[in-house]
Amino acid sequence: MLFGHGDDFYNSQNEVKINFSSNVWHGANLEKLQVHLNEQFNKLTRYPEPDAASLKRLLARRYEIKEENVVVTNGSITAFYLIAQAWRGAKSMIAVPSFSEYEDACRLHEHEISFFSTSDDLSELSLEGQDFCWICNPNNPDGKLLHRTEILGLLTANRNTKFIIDQAYVAFTTEDMLKPSDVKNHPNLILIQSISKAYNIPGLRIGYLVASPEIVNEVNKYIIPWSINAIALEASKYILIHPAQFTLPIRKWQRETAELIYQLNKFDNLEVIPSSTTFFLVRLKKGTAAELKKYLWDNYGILVRDASNFRGLDETYIRLSTQTTAENQILIDAIREWFNQQ
């Protein structure tokens, strides 16, 4: 879905003043990272490592796994397409509503696709004959979450199915999540994480896959050399080496999210869908997502995510990612004004 994602900042004809559409930590302080990258500018004159080996080593050391458990990718999305390509024609079951690129990657590589709802009781889910099960956890767009014990139970009960667990938003919750070291005991686990979301650097496109050496070897057959550029490598290594500079105040962000949801729930013409993260879905009872998005964009420079193109949702859904207290209030006032004009 080349042009169907939330942060269509690039498509704006007006100045985007407040961006509620992109699920990234908006408060990251990137000043020291910027200084570091300026100092590394000369590395643009040389080819980077063909396989991001130095970053792979850092990730392995951080998570107490082996380098042969890690594949560094040009954003999490690249990992999805590599998996689908490596097992072309496989049978895949995908949780919906969720990130569209799982389905797009599988369709491109001729997987036989079936779907199940994120609201289903997963203990009763039949995965017999399924090669892959794709789950976003916490889930995009609704922020629903499966606890670590639930996922581990699925892995144990369905050893013949490989589980692709996308934890791009792992930093946006305080709940107990899967750890990269879990692949040691679960050879059917493929864990995908992002270095973009929690550090507000989505433009650098950096993510990684953690799995058994057998799975990694298969995926590596399709890796394009030099797929990670030198600046993305330097930024990622700097973040891993200096984690204290990038602490995400998740509990404060959660409190701000709870307050935003509380204020939105005062409107009779919308419903906030419960979420375990700092982003969430809103269902409009009056008007459409496209209409609200256009109004906010044209009149306030506010960008929200029209969520109507998620499988299982319709034209009444928007997705919001909590911003600062002041910016959240601007959104609330703008939505109130829009409803008053309906």
N, C-alpha and C positions, 0 to 999 in steps of 0.2 A: 504494500500500500504506500506508494511513493509519496503521495501528497495528502495522506489521510490522518496525520497524527496531530496531537494537541497543540504543540508549540509552533504555530504557523506565523511566528514573529516575522520571518523573512518575507511573508506575503502581504504584510501590512502597507497600505498606502498612507496611513496616518501614523503618528508617533504613538507607540505602545508605552504608556506610562506605568501601568501596573499589570503584571503578567500572572494571572491565576491559572493559566492553562498548562503550565509545565511543572511536572512533579520533580523539582530539584530543591535543595536547601538554598533558599534565597539569601540567607545571611552570611554566607561564607566570606571570610576575609582573605582575599587573594593577593594582597599587596606584596607579601614576601615571595610568594610564588611567581608573581610578575617580575620581580627583581631577579630571581633565580633564572627564569627563562630568558630574560634579556642577556644575562651573562652567558647563556648557552647558545646564543644566536648563531655563532660560527659553526655549530654542528649541522646547520642546514646545508653547508657546503660539502658534506660527506654523506654517503649512504648510511642509514641506520642499520642496526643488527637485523639480519633477515628474519629472525624468529623471536625477537624481543627477549633474548636469553637473560639479560641482566635483570629485567623486571620479573621474569619467571622465577629467578633465584630468590628475589626478595619476597615474592608472594609465598613461595614454598617455605622459606624460613619463618615468615610471620605466622603461617597456619600449621606449622610442624607437619608438613607433608613433603613428598618428593617432587623434584622438578618434573618428573615424568607423569605426574598427576595434573599438570597445568598446561592450558593452552591460552595464550594471550590473544585477544581478538580486537578488531577495529569496531569497538562498541559491542554491546550484548547481542544486537541483531545479527551481526556476522556469525556468532556462535550458532544461532538457530538455523541459519541457512547452511552452515557447514555440516551440522548434524543431519539435516534433511537430505543433503546431497550424499553424505557418506553412506546412508542407508536408503538410497533411492528405491521407491516402490514399497516401502514398509507400510505397516498398519499403524496409524496414529489416532489416539483419542485425546481430545483437547477440551479443557474446561472453559466454559463461556458463561457470561461475557468476559472477554479478556483481550490481551494484546493481539492485534490482528496479524502480526508478523509470524506467529506460529503457524497459522493456517496458510498464509501466503507462501511461506517457505516450503511447507508440506505439499501444497498444490503445485508449486514450481517443479518439485522433484517427484511428482506423481505418487504421493502417498495415498493410501486408502484411508479417508478421514471420517471419524465419527465424533460426536460431541456429547458432553454431559454438563449439567448445570453446576455452577459453584455453590448453589443452594442444596444440592443433593447430599444425602447421607453417604459419605464415601466408604463407610464400612460395608455398605451393600452394593458398591460399584463392582460390576463384572468386567474384568480386564482380560479374560481368557482369550487368547489368540491375538492380543494387542502387542505390537512390538514396542510402542512408545506411549507414554502418558505425559501430556504437557500441562504443567500447573504453574501459574504465577502466584508467588506467595511472599509477602502480601500481594493481593490481587489488584491489578490495574484493569478496570477503572474504579471498582467499588470499595477497595481497601479491606476486603474480607481476608481473614487470616486463618491458616491451619497451624496448630502448634506442632512443635518438633516431634513430640511423641506420636501424633497422628500420622505425620509423614513417614516416620520410621516404621510404624505399623503397616502402612501401605507397602513399603519397600519389602518388608519381611513376608507379607502375605502374597505378594505378586512378584516372585523372584525371576520369572521369565519375561517380565516387562521392564523396560528401561524407563525411568522417570526423569524427565527434564524439569527441574525445579528452578524457576527463574526468581532469584532473590535480589533483583535490582533495587528493591525498596527496603532491604533488610534494616537499614539505618533509621527508617521512619517509624519504628515501633520499639517498644521495650519488652515485647514478649519473647519467649524462648524460641529461637529459630535454629535451622540446621547449621552445622559448622562444616567448613571444608574438610576437616579431618574425618567426618562421617563417611567419606568415600572409602576409607580403609576397610570398613566392615560391611559396606553395602556396594558391591560391584555393579548393581543396577541403578545407581544414583549418578546423575549428571547435574551438577550444581553450577548455575551461572550467576555471576555477580558483576556489578558495575562499579567503576571508579568515578563515574560521572555524577551520579545523582546527589550524593552526600556532600560533594565538594563544589557544586555549581560550575562544572566544566563540561557540559554536554557537547560543546562544540569540538572537543578534542577526540571524541569517539574512542573510548577505551573501556574494555571489559575483559572478563576472563572466564574460562570454563575449567571446572575441577571434576575429575572423574578417574576411574581406574586406568592403569597404563594401557590396557587393551583397547579401551574406548578412545583414549587420547591418541594412540597410534593410528587408529582408523581415521579420526578427524584430521590428523596431521597430513594425511595423504592429499588433502584438498586445500590446505593452507596456501595462500599466495605469498611468496617471499616479499619482505619489506612492506607488509600490510599495516604495520604500526609505524607512524612517522616519528622522526627524532624528537620533536617537541612534545608529542604525546608521551613518549617514553620518559623524557626528562621530568615532565610534570608529574607523572604517576610515581616515579621513584622518589621524587622530592616529598610527595604527600606521605608515602609509606615510611620514609626515614624521619619525617617530622610530624607525626600524628597529633602532637599536642597543639600544633598551630591550627588544626582543623576540627576541633571538637564541636560536634553538633549538639546544641542544647535541646535534646529531644523532649524532655519533660516540659520545658517552657513552651516549645512549639505545640506540644499536645494540649497544654492549657489554652493557648491561643486558638487552637482548632475547636476545642470544646466551647469556647465563648462565641466563636463565629457560628457554629452550628446552633447554639442556643438562640442567638439573635435571628438567624434565618428561620428557625422553627416558629417564630412569632408570626410569620406570614401565613395566611390561610391558603394562599394560592400555590404553595409548593410543599414538597416533602423531602427531608434530608434522609438519605439511606444510611443506616448505622455503619461506621467504619472503624477499623483498628489502627488507622494511620492518620497522617496529617493531610491526606487528600480524600475526597469523598464525592459521591454522586448526589445530585439534586434532581428530583422529578418535578417538573412544572405541571400544575393543574390548570394553568391558564397560559395560552401562548405557546410558542415553540422555542427550542434551543437556538435555532438559527436566528429567529427574530430578536431574542434577548442578546445574543452575541453581537449582532449588528448594532443594536441600540447602545450597548456598553462601549463598543469599539468606536462608533462614530461620535458619541457624545462625551465620553470620559477617557478615552484611550485605554480602557480596560479590556484585556483579552481573557476570555474564558474558553473552556474546551466544550465544543458541541460534541456530545457523546453519542449522537444518533447513529454513527456508523459502526459502533460496536455490535457484533452479532448478539442478538437477544435483547437489545435496547431499541428505543424508537425516538421520534423527533422531540420528545418531551424531556430528554435527559441532558444535563450539563455536568461537567466535572470541575471541581474547584480544588486548588492547592492553597492552603492557608498562607497568607503573607503577613506583613506587620499589622499590629493593632490598628494603626491609623489607616492603612490601606484597606483593611477588612471593613472598617466603618464606611469608607468611601463606597465600597461595593454594596454594602447593605442599603445605604441611602439611594444609590443609583437604581437598585432593584426595586425599592419602594416607589421611586418616581416612575419607573417603567410600568409597574402594576397599576398605578394610579391613572395612567394614560390608556390602559387597555379598555 
